[in-house]
Amino acid sequence: MQFFLDTANIDQIREAADWGMLNGVTTNPSLIAKEDGKFEDIIQ
């Protein structure tokens, strides 16, 4: 089984990655729009 996180929140991604079970991250424009910051900075 693989675990993917559906978010654009960098803190959530880092926390889930620390668990050691995260296989990847998915996102979409609406999730990115909910985050503070510039689009380019968020997707890097």
C-alpha distance matrix in Angstrom:
0.0 3.8 6.8 10.0 13.4 16.0 19.3 22.2 23.1 23.3 23.6 20.4 18.5 20.2 19.5 15.7 15.9 17.9 15.2 13.5 9.9 10.5 9.5 12.3 14.8 16.2 19.6 22.6 26.4 26.8 24.4 26.3 29.6 28.9 28.7 31.9 32.9 33.5 31.0 31.2 30.6 27.5 25.7 26.5
3.8 0.0 3.8 6.6 10.2 13.0 16.0 18.7 19.8 19.8 20.4 17.4 15.2 17.0 16.8 13.0 12.9 15.5 13.3 11.6 8.0 7.4 6.0 8.5 11.1 12.7 16.3 19.5 23.2 23.8 21.3 22.9 26.4 25.8 25.4 28.5 29.3 29.8 27.3 27.5 26.8 23.8 21.9 22.7
6.8 3.8 0.0 3.8 6.7 9.9 12.7 15.6 16.3 16.6 17.0 13.8 11.9 14.1 13.6 9.8 10.4 13.2 11.1 10.3 6.7 5.3 5.4 7.0 8.7 10.5 13.8 17.2 20.8 21.1 18.3 20.0 23.3 22.4 22.0 25.2 26.2 27.0 24.7 25.2 24.3 21.0 19.6 20.7
10.0 6.6 3.8 0.0 3.8 6.5 9.4 12.2 13.5 14.0 15.1 12.0 9.9 12.8 13.0 9.5 10.3 13.6 12.5 11.9 9.1 6.1 5.7 4.8 5.2 6.8 10.1 13.5 17.0 17.5 14.8 16.4 19.8 19.2 18.8 22.0 22.9 23.5 21.1 21.7 21.0 17.7 16.2 17.6
13.4 10.2 6.7 3.8 0.0 3.8 6.0 9.1 10.0 11.1 11.9 8.7 7.3 10.7 10.8 7.9 9.6 12.8 12.2 12.6 10.4 7.4 8.3 6.5 4.7 6.1 8.3 11.7 15.0 15.0 11.9 13.5 16.8 15.8 15.3 18.6 19.8 20.8 18.7 19.7 18.7 15.2 14.3 16.1
16.0 13.0 9.9 6.5 3.8 0.0 3.8 7.2 9.2 11.3 12.8 9.8 9.1 12.9 13.3 11.1 12.8 16.1 15.8 16.4 14.3 11.1 11.5 8.9 5.8 4.7 5.3 8.4 11.6 11.3 8.5 10.7 13.7 12.9 13.1 16.7 18.1 18.9 16.5 18.1 17.6 13.9 13.1 15.7
19.3 16.0 12.7 9.4 6.0 3.8 0.0 3.8 5.5 8.2 9.9 7.6 7.5 11.2 12.1 10.9 12.7 15.7 16.1 17.1 15.8 12.6 13.4 10.6 7.0 6.4 5.3 8.0 10.2 9.8 6.2 7.8 10.9 9.8 9.5 13.0 14.4 15.6 13.7 15.4 14.6 10.8 10.8 13.5
22.2 18.7 15.6 12.2 9.1 7.2 3.8 0.0 3.8 6.2 9.0 8.2 7.8 11.0 12.7 12.5 13.6 16.4 17.7 18.6 17.9 14.5 15.2 11.9 8.4 8.0 5.9 7.9 9.0 9.3 5.8 5.3 8.8 8.3 6.9 10.0 10.9 11.9 10.1 11.8 10.8 7.0 7.6 10.5
23.1 19.8 16.3 13.5 10.0 9.2 5.5 3.8 0.0 3.8 5.6 5.4 6.4 8.8 10.2 10.9 12.4 14.5 16.0 17.6 17.4 14.5 16.1 13.4 10.2 10.9 9.4 11.6 12.4 12.0 8.3 7.9 10.5 8.9 6.6 9.1 10.5 12.5 11.9 13.4 11.4 8.0 9.8 11.7
23.3 19.8 16.6 14.0 11.1 11.3 8.2 6.2 3.8 0.0 3.8 5.5 5.0 6.2 8.6 9.9 10.4 12.4 14.6 15.9 16.4 13.6 15.3 12.8 10.4 12.0 11.4 13.9 14.8 15.1 11.6 10.5 13.3 12.2 9.2 10.6 11.0 12.8 12.4 12.9 10.2 7.5 9.2 9.9
23.6 20.4 17.0 15.1 11.9 12.8 9.9 9.0 5.6 3.8 0.0 3.8 5.4 5.2 6.2 8.6 9.8 10.7 12.9 15.0 15.9 13.8 16.2 14.5 12.5 14.5 14.2 16.8 17.8 17.5 13.8 13.3 15.7 13.8 10.9 12.0 13.2 15.6 15.8 16.5 13.5 11.0 13.0 13.4
20.4 17.4 13.8 12.0 8.7 9.8 7.6 8.2 5.4 5.5 3.8 0.0 3.8 5.5 5.2 6.1 8.5 9.9 11.1 13.3 13.4 11.3 13.9 12.3 10.4 12.3 12.4 15.4 17.0 16.4 12.6 13.1 15.7 13.6 11.6 13.7 15.3 17.5 17.0 18.0 15.6 12.5 13.8 14.8
18.5 15.2 11.9 9.9 7.3 9.1 7.5 7.8 6.4 5.0 5.4 3.8 0.0 3.8 5.5 5.2 6.0 8.6 10.2 11.3 11.5 8.8 10.9 9.1 7.5 10.3 11.1 14.5 16.5 16.8 13.1 13.1 16.3 15.0 12.9 15.1 15.8 17.4 16.3 16.7 14.5 11.5 11.9 12.5
20.2 17.0 14.1 12.8 10.7 12.9 11.2 11.0 8.8 6.2 5.2 5.5 3.8 0.0 3.8 5.5 5.0 6.2 9.0 10.3 11.7 9.8 12.3 11.3 10.7 13.7 14.7 18.0 19.8 20.2 16.4 16.0 19.1 17.7 15.1 16.5 17.0 18.7 18.2 18.1 15.3 13.1 13.7 13.3
19.5 16.8 13.6 13.0 10.8 13.3 12.1 12.7 10.2 8.6 6.2 5.2 5.5 3.8 0.0 3.8 5.4 5.2 6.8 9.4 10.7 9.8 13.1 12.8 12.3 15.3 16.3 19.7 21.6 21.4 17.6 17.9 20.7 18.7 16.4 18.1 19.2 21.4 21.0 21.3 18.5 16.0 16.9 17.0
15.7 13.0 9.8 9.5 7.9 11.1 10.9 12.5 10.9 9.9 8.6 6.1 5.2 5.5 3.8 0.0 3.8 5.4 5.3 7.3 7.5 6.3 9.8 9.9 9.9 13.0 14.7 18.3 20.8 20.7 17.0 17.8 20.9 19.1 17.4 19.6 20.8 22.6 21.6 21.9 19.6 16.8 16.9 17.3
15.9 12.9 10.4 10.3 9.6 12.8 12.7 13.6 12.4 10.4 9.8 8.5 6.0 5.0 5.4 3.8 0.0 3.8 5.3 5.5 6.8 5.5 8.4 8.8 9.8 13.4 15.5 19.2 21.8 22.3 18.7 18.9 22.3 21.0 18.9 20.9 21.4 22.7 21.6 21.3 19.0 16.6 16.3 15.9
17.9 15.5 13.2 13.6 12.8 16.1 15.7 16.4 14.5 12.4 10.7 9.9 8.6 6.2 5.2 5.4 3.8 0.0 3.8 5.3 8.1 8.4 11.6 12.5 13.5 17.1 19.0 22.7 25.0 25.3 21.6 21.7 24.9 23.3 21.0 22.5 23.2 24.9 24.3 23.9 21.2 19.1 19.3 18.6
15.2 13.3 11.1 12.5 12.2 15.8 16.1 17.7 16.0 14.6 12.9 11.1 10.2 9.0 6.8 5.3 5.3 3.8 0.0 3.8 5.6 7.3 10.9 12.6 13.9 17.3 19.5 23.2 25.9 25.9 22.2 23.0 26.2 24.4 22.6 24.6 25.6 27.3 26.4 26.4 24.0 21.5 21.4 21.2
13.5 11.6 10.3 11.9 12.6 16.4 17.1 18.6 17.6 15.9 15.0 13.3 11.3 10.3 9.4 7.3 5.5 5.3 3.8 0.0 3.8 5.9 8.7 11.1 13.3 16.9 19.7 23.5 26.4 26.8 23.3 23.9 27.3 26.0 24.2 26.3 26.9 28.2 26.9 26.5 24.3 22.0 21.4 20.8
9.9 8.0 6.7 9.1 10.4 14.3 15.8 17.9 17.4 16.4 15.9 13.4 11.5 11.7 10.7 7.5 6.8 8.1 5.6 3.8 0.0 3.8 6.5 9.4 11.8 15.0 18.0 21.7 24.9 25.3 22.0 23.0 26.5 25.2 23.9 26.4 27.2 28.4 26.8 26.7 24.9 22.2 21.3 21.3
10.5 7.4 5.3 6.1 7.4 11.1 12.6 14.5 14.5 13.6 13.8 11.3 8.8 9.8 9.8 6.3 5.5 8.4 7.3 5.9 3.8 0.0 3.8 5.7 8.0 11.3 14.4 18.1 21.3 21.9 18.7 19.5 23.1 22.1 20.8 23.5 24.1 25.0 23.2 23.1 21.6 18.8 17.7 17.9
9.5 6.0 5.4 5.7 8.3 11.5 13.4 15.2 16.1 15.3 16.2 13.9 10.9 12.3 13.1 9.8 8.4 11.6 10.9 8.7 6.5 3.8 0.0 3.8 7.3 10.3 13.8 17.4 20.8 21.9 19.1 19.8 23.5 23.1 22.0 24.7 25.0 25.4 23.1 22.7 21.8 19.1 17.2 17.4
12.3 8.5 7.0 4.8 6.5 8.9 10.6 11.9 13.4 12.8 14.5 12.3 9.1 11.3 12.8 9.9 8.8 12.5 12.6 11.1 9.4 5.7 3.8 0.0 3.8 6.9 10.3 13.9 17.2 18.5 15.8 16.3 20.0 19.9 18.8 21.6 21.7 21.9 19.5 19.2 18.5 15.7 13.7 14.3
14.8 11.1 8.7 5.2 4.7 5.8 7.0 8.4 10.2 10.4 12.5 10.4 7.5 10.7 12.3 9.9 9.8 13.5 13.9 13.3 11.8 8.0 7.3 3.8 0.0 3.8 6.7 10.4 13.6 14.8 12.0 12.6 16.3 16.2 15.3 18.2 18.6 18.8 16.3 16.5 16.0 12.8 11.0 12.4
16.2 12.7 10.5 6.8 6.1 4.7 6.4 8.0 10.9 12.0 14.5 12.3 10.3 13.7 15.3 13.0 13.4 17.1 17.3 16.9 15.0 11.3 10.3 6.9 3.8 0.0 3.8 7.1 10.7 12.0 9.8 10.8 14.3 14.7 14.5 17.8 18.2 18.1 15.2 16.0 16.2 12.8 10.8 13.2
19.6 16.3 13.8 10.1 8.3 5.3 5.3 5.9 9.4 11.4 14.2 12.4 11.1 14.7 16.3 14.7 15.5 19.0 19.5 19.7 18.0 14.4 13.8 10.3 6.7 3.8 0.0 3.8 7.1 8.3 6.3 7.3 10.6 11.3 11.5 14.9 15.4 15.3 12.3 13.8 14.3 10.8 9.3 12.5
22.6 19.5 17.2 13.5 11.7 8.4 8.0 7.9 11.6 13.9 16.8 15.4 14.5 18.0 19.7 18.3 19.2 22.7 23.2 23.5 21.7 18.1 17.4 13.9 10.4 7.1 3.8 0.0 3.8 5.6 5.5 6.4 8.8 10.4 11.5 14.8 15.3 14.7 11.5 13.6 14.8 11.6 10.3 13.9
26.4 23.2 20.8 17.0 15.0 11.6 10.2 9.0 12.4 14.8 17.8 17.0 16.5 19.8 21.6 20.8 21.8 25.0 25.9 26.4 24.9 21.3 20.8 17.2 13.6 10.7 7.1 3.8 0.0 3.8 5.5 5.1 6.1 8.8 10.3 13.0 13.3 12.4 9.3 12.0 13.7 11.0 10.3 14.1
26.8 23.8 21.1 17.5 15.0 11.3 9.8 9.3 12.0 15.1 17.5 16.4 16.8 20.2 21.4 20.7 22.3 25.3 25.9 26.8 25.3 21.9 21.9 18.5 14.8 12.0 8.3 5.6 3.8 0.0 3.8 5.4 5.1 6.5 9.2 12.3 13.6 13.6 11.3 14.6 15.6 12.6 12.8 16.6
24.4 21.3 18.3 14.8 11.9 8.5 6.2 5.8 8.3 11.6 13.8 12.6 13.1 16.4 17.6 17.0 18.7 21.6 22.2 23.3 22.0 18.7 19.1 15.8 12.0 9.8 6.3 5.5 5.5 3.8 0.0 3.8 5.4 5.3 7.0 10.6 12.2 12.9 10.9 13.8 14.0 10.5 11.1 14.7
26.3 22.9 20.0 16.4 13.5 10.7 7.8 5.3 7.9 10.5 13.3 13.1 13.1 16.0 17.9 17.8 18.9 21.7 23.0 23.9 23.0 19.5 19.8 16.3 12.6 10.8 7.3 6.4 5.1 5.4 3.8 0.0 3.8 5.4 5.5 8.4 9.1 9.2 7.1 10.1 10.4 7.2 8.1 11.7
29.6 26.4 23.3 19.8 16.8 13.7 10.9 8.8 10.5 13.3 15.7 15.7 16.3 19.1 20.7 20.9 22.3 24.9 26.2 27.3 26.5 23.1 23.5 20.0 16.3 14.3 10.6 8.8 6.1 5.1 5.4 3.8 0.0 3.8 5.5 7.7 8.9 9.2 7.9 11.6 12.2 9.7 11.2 14.7
28.9 25.8 22.4 19.2 15.8 12.9 9.8 8.3 8.9 12.2 13.8 13.6 15.0 17.7 18.7 19.1 21.0 23.3 24.4 26.0 25.2 22.1 23.1 19.9 16.2 14.7 11.3 10.4 8.8 6.5 5.3 5.4 3.8 0.0 3.8 6.7 9.4 11.1 10.6 14.0 13.6 10.8 12.9 16.2
28.7 25.4 22.0 18.8 15.3 13.1 9.5 6.9 6.6 9.2 10.9 11.6 12.9 15.1 16.4 17.4 18.9 21.0 22.6 24.2 23.9 20.8 22.0 18.8 15.3 14.5 11.5 11.5 10.3 9.2 7.0 5.5 5.5 3.8 0.0 3.8 6.4 8.7 8.9 11.9 10.7 8.0 10.8 13.5
31.9 28.5 25.2 22.0 18.6 16.7 13.0 10.0 9.1 10.6 12.0 13.7 15.1 16.5 18.1 19.6 20.9 22.5 24.6 26.3 26.4 23.5 24.7 21.6 18.2 17.8 14.9 14.8 13.0 12.3 10.6 8.4 7.7 6.7 3.8 0.0 3.8 7.1 8.9 11.5 9.9 8.5 12.0 14.0
32.9 29.3 26.2 22.9 19.8 18.1 14.4 10.9 10.5 11.0 13.2 15.3 15.8 17.0 19.2 20.8 21.4 23.2 25.6 26.9 27.2 24.1 25.0 21.7 18.6 18.2 15.4 15.3 13.3 13.6 12.2 9.1 8.9 9.4 6.4 3.8 0.0 3.7 6.5 8.5 6.8 6.7 10.2 11.7
33.5 29.8 27.0 23.5 20.8 18.9 15.6 11.9 12.5 12.8 15.6 17.5 17.4 18.7 21.4 22.6 22.7 24.9 27.3 28.2 28.4 25.0 25.4 21.9 18.8 18.1 15.3 14.7 12.4 13.6 12.9 9.2 9.2 11.1 8.7 7.1 3.7 0.0 3.8 5.5 5.3 6.3 8.9 10.4
31.0 27.3 24.7 21.1 18.7 16.5 13.7 10.1 11.9 12.4 15.8 17.0 16.3 18.2 21.0 21.6 21.6 24.3 26.4 26.9 26.8 23.2 23.1 19.5 16.3 15.2 12.3 11.5 9.3 11.3 10.9 7.1 7.9 10.6 8.9 8.9 6.5 3.8 0.0 3.8 5.5 5.2 6.4 8.8
31.2 27.5 25.2 21.7 19.7 18.1 15.4 11.8 13.4 12.9 16.5 18.0 16.7 18.1 21.3 21.9 21.3 23.9 26.4 26.5 26.7 23.1 22.7 19.2 16.5 16.0 13.8 13.6 12.0 14.6 13.8 10.1 11.6 14.0 11.9 11.5 8.5 5.5 3.8 0.0 3.8 5.5 5.5 6.4
30.6 26.8 24.3 21.0 18.7 17.6 14.6 10.8 11.4 10.2 13.5 15.6 14.5 15.3 18.5 19.6 19.0 21.2 24.0 24.3 24.9 21.6 21.8 18.5 16.0 16.2 14.3 14.8 13.7 15.6 14.0 10.4 12.2 13.6 10.7 9.9 6.8 5.3 5.5 3.8 0.0 3.8 5.7 5.6
27.5 23.8 21.0 17.7 15.2 13.9 10.8 7.0 8.0 7.5 11.0 12.5 11.5 13.1 16.0 16.8 16.6 19.1 21.5 22.0 22.2 18.8 19.1 15.7 12.8 12.8 10.8 11.6 11.0 12.6 10.5 7.2 9.7 10.8 8.0 8.5 6.7 6.3 5.2 5.5 3.8 0.0 3.8 5.7
25.7 21.9 19.6 16.2 14.3 13.1 10.8 7.6 9.8 9.2 13.0 13.8 11.9 13.7 16.9 16.9 16.3 19.3 21.4 21.4 21.3 17.7 17.2 13.7 11.0 10.8 9.3 10.3 10.3 12.8 11.1 8.1 11.2 12.9 10.8 12.0 10.2 8.9 6.4 5.5 5.7 3.8 0.0 3.8
26.5 22.7 20.7 17.6 16.1 15.7 13.5 10.5 11.7 9.9 13.4 14.8 12.5 13.3 17.0 17.3 15.9 18.6 21.2 20.8 21.3 17.9 17.4 14.3 12.4 13.2 12.5 13.9 14.1 16.6 14.7 11.7 14.7 16.2 13.5 14.0 11.7 10.4 8.8 6.4 5.6 5.7 3.8 0.0
